[in-house]
Amino acid sequence: MKRCYADIDQEFIDECRKGNAMHKLLFGLSFFHAIIQERKKFGPLGWNIRYEFNDSDLETSRTVLKMLLNDEDEAIPWDALLFVTGDINYGGRVTDDLDRRLLLAILKKYYNPEIIEDKYMLSDSEIYYVPSGFEVNEYKKYIDSLPGTDDPEVFGMHENANITY
């Protein structure tokens, strides 16, 4: 997460017409990116095939997110966000059908209307949530406060997944 937010500045978000949505969805996208990257450590429990998602996937998805939110329409284009991010930007690397379904299911947790609400929980432990602020530095402080080691539940896995790790 720290690496995802390292090159984001306040100006990038302030340029967006839907600032609150941009903050929350950008955090969700960054969390999604971190989750799918870290699932690799669980071997075949994480992904059937090992994929090399990289920062260009995240950067492209950020750009698309900003472009779609800056659209004149008041509504957030959820279907377009899910399709472009899940099927094209990230999904273009995924060759296994079950992995593609998993990727889209994970993405739907972070790209949905509820994420715009305050304190949207990203895990059952309530440690991980979407902060409710308007400053990038507030988000970076929250990211710094997160635990150094993550339980498998944040990845959508059972705690026994740590046995293989």
N, C-alpha and C positions, 0 to 999 in steps of 0.2 A: 504494500500500500504506500509505503514511503516513496518508493521509486515511481509509482504511478503519479503521485502528487508533486514530485520534485520539480517538474518543469511547468506546473500550472501557476499562473499568476492571476491576480484579481481582475486585471484588465480583460483577460480571456473570457471571464464569466460576465463582467459588466457590459460587454459588447452584445450580450444576448438579450433579446426582448423579454423573454420569460426567465428572469433571473433566479427566482426561487426554484422553479422546476429544473433549471440548468444545474444549480448547486446539488440538488438531491439526485438527479439522474446521472450527473457526472460522478458523484460519489458511488452510486450503484454500479455504474459501468466500471469504475476503478476496482471496486470490490469484486465484481464478476471476473475481471481480468486476473486479479490476484488469486481467486479461488481456482479458476481453471488452470492456472500455472502450477499451483501447489498440489493439485490433485495427482500430478505425476509422481509425487513421492510415495504414493500408495500402490504403485505398480499397476497390475491389471485390475485392482479394485477401483482405481481412480479413472482409468481409461482403458479400453480394450487394446487400443493402439496408442503408442506414445507420439504425441503431437508437439510440434515446436511452435507454439503461439509466441509471438514476440511483440515488442513495443510498437511496431508499425501497425499491428492490428488495433491496438489501443488508440494510437494517434489518429488513424483513419476513422475509427468509431467516434472519437471526440469531435472530429470535424463534421461528420454526418449529423451527430446529435445537435451540435450548434446550428448547423444549416437548417435542419428540420424544425427546431424550436424558433428560429428566426422567421419562419414562414408567416405570412400575414394572417393565416387562419388562427383563431383563438384556441382551438382544440389541439391537444398534443397528439401527433399521429403515431399511436402505439403500434399499429400493425406495420407501418413502414419502419419504425425503429427496430422492432423485433426482426423483421425480414432482412434489412440491410446489415444489421449488426450480427444476427445469429446465423443467417443462411449465407451471406456473402463474405463479410469481413472475417469472421472467425470460422464459420461453417465451411468456407472454401477449402480449408486445410483438412477437414474431417472426412475420412473415407469410410468409416464404419457406420452403418445405419443406426445402431444402438447408441454409439457415441454422439451422433448428430442429435438424436432424440434427447439424450442427457444434456448436451450443451444448450439446446433450446429450453429445456425445462429449468435449468439453472438460470439462464438469462431472464426467463419470465418472472423469477423471484425478484429481480432487480430492475426490470423495466415493466412496471405496472402502475396504475393510478394511485395505489395505496402508499407508494414510496414518497409521494409528495407530502403526505401527512407528517406531522411532527412525531419524532421518536419511532419511526418505522423500524421494527425489529428484524434484523438480518439472521438471527439465530435464536434458538429456544433458550439459550443461557442468558439472554438479555445483556450480554457483554457487548455484542456487536449490534449497533443500530445506526441509523442515518442521523447525524447531528442536525440540529435546527439552527443554523446560523447563516449569515450572509457574507462572511469574510473567509477567504481561503485559509488564512492563518488559524482560524478556529478549527477548521477541518484538519489541518496539519497537527495541531495540538492534540486533538482527539486521536488521530492515528498514532502519534507518539505514545499515547497512554495505553494502547492496546497491548495485550500480552505478547511476549516474545515467541512463545510456542502456542500453537493452536490445537484445540481439541478437534477430533474428526467431525464432531457435530456441526461445526461451522462449514464444513465441506459437504454436509448432507449425508454423512456416513455414521455408522454405528461406532461406539467407542472401541470395539474390538479391532477396528481397522488399524489401530496403532500397533497391533501385534505384528503385522507384516512390515511395518515401517522400521 
